[in-house]
Amino acid sequence: MKEREKRVLVGMSGGIDSSATCIMLQEQGYEVVGVTMRTWDIASQFSNPNQEEPNFVLEAKALASKLGIEHHVADVREEFKQVIVKYFIDEYMRGRTPNPCVMCNPLFKERILCEWADRTNCAYIATGHYCRMEDRNGNRYILTGDDSTKDQSYFLWKLPQEILRRMMFPLGGMTKLEVREYLASKGFEAKAKGGESMEICFIDKDYRDFLKEHCPDIDEKIGPGWFVDSKGLKLGQHKGFAYYTIGQRKGLEIALGKPAYVLKINPAKNTVMLGDAEQLKTEYMLVEDINAADIDEILTCQELSVRIRYRSKPIPCTATLLDDGRMIVRFSTEASAITPGQSAVFYDGNRVLGGGFIAFQNEVKKIVSGMTQQTF
């Protein structure tokens, strides 16, 4: 191998998974270079008042020093705010529920890893994601990780082929317990006992508080609106549509004498529709912004399934491409709480075929009524 082919850039978060990734790749003969992205500062990440860098950066530096690897810190806080945090806030302001991790991978983290890999003469980039990869028919596909409780394939459907071809996922064939045991066996017992990272890295409290802090005029822009039932009858006032998500039951602060769930959000009218759990169920879903190595695989797959949220079970389905590029999905069994803004990720067994964002579902009935049953 040429020198460049021996070098791999690892995204180091200072945590268990990226630490194990560095050690494992070193053992496989690669020259590891680490880069730690400083994306968003949270008070809990600083142990001392005069500390200049967050704990995870210091931990990554310490590990790099112990392993004797080249290490860099990428201060990308301003860009992260302008790209990912803006997207997060904008989606809620549109009445949708964002998927920041899905957007962060192609638009931010893996893109920056590729830039740093080129800068440091690394042929490959590696992360501690629990997933695997497979080459087939000239394309590279993401496969689910062996640890089903930690599988992160759902978050990576939007990665383009040019990034996937440079990526490595060394932990994909291991369970979290095995990774902890591996770290401990290499002399990193304390690190192996470390806690899990936050699901959304820039939020350490309720997202509603985050919205108020970073969009201080949110209550002026939106203001109180009406809870309504499926017939449009007013049930009571709510605080503003951005504070609610599809399927939400707790925190509604309205007494109807029976459990109520958020069925729909209408940002144009600032209304939030409430109903019972049965009304959340549906046989169809509309998906937009599709990304796939080969979209025909989704349309023709005999064993197609779709996940509509992280850690949800795949639901058997069929998919039909519409003339406008969107996709109508029919579930073999009813699905619940279809949430605009979340990801719909399509699988053929353990292989990710592609995905898209769940659209507003207002047009579903009209689209389905205009299609023959033979379409599905």
Secondary structure, DSSP 8 states (H G I E B T S, - for coil): --HHHHEEEEE--SSHHHHHHHHHHHHTT-EEEEEEEE----GGG-SSTT-SS-HHHHHHHHHHHHHT-EEEEEE-HHHHIIIIIHHHHHHHHTT----HHHHHIIIIIHHHHHHHHHHTT-SEEE---SEEEEEETTEEEEEE-S-TTT--GGGGTT--HHHHTTEE-TTTTS-HHHHHHHHHHTT-HHHHT-----SSTT-SS-HHHHHHHHSTTHHHHT--EEEE-TT--EEEEES-GGG--TT--TT-----SS--EEEEEETTTTEEEEE-GGGGEEEEEEEEEEEES-HHHHHH-TTEEEESSTT---EEEEEEE-TTS-EEEEEEEEEE---TTSEEEEEETTEEEEEEEE---TTHHHHHHTS-GGG-
